[in-house]
Amino acid sequence: MLSEQIKRLRIQKKISQHQLGLKFNVIKQTVSNWENGKSKPPHDTLEAMADFFGVTVNEMYGKAEPKSFLEVEWPDLVEVLQTSGKRATPEERKKIAAIIRASLEG
């Protein structure tokens, strides 16, 4: 559910509702309403929020994305990248996977 994902991702990023609100030009109460399912962010805000959290819009709605080649074949590398201080975006993950594929092919 979107409300649960927003809250989970915010907590995971270790920021307050107030800080998230500042990032997206809304007040703390608006973020609280999103997290309690009383309202939803506009689509453009949702897209920006997904980028901010390093996930897809589908993942914001709790829809699991299929695991990439990188996540299946190189989980240790994914862990290193994720613990390097910044989560790789879906686009970055695709680029990394392409580099690894190319290196394996020759």
Order of alpha helices (4+ residues) and beta strands (2+ residues): alpha-alpha-alpha-alpha-alpha-alpha-alpha-alpha
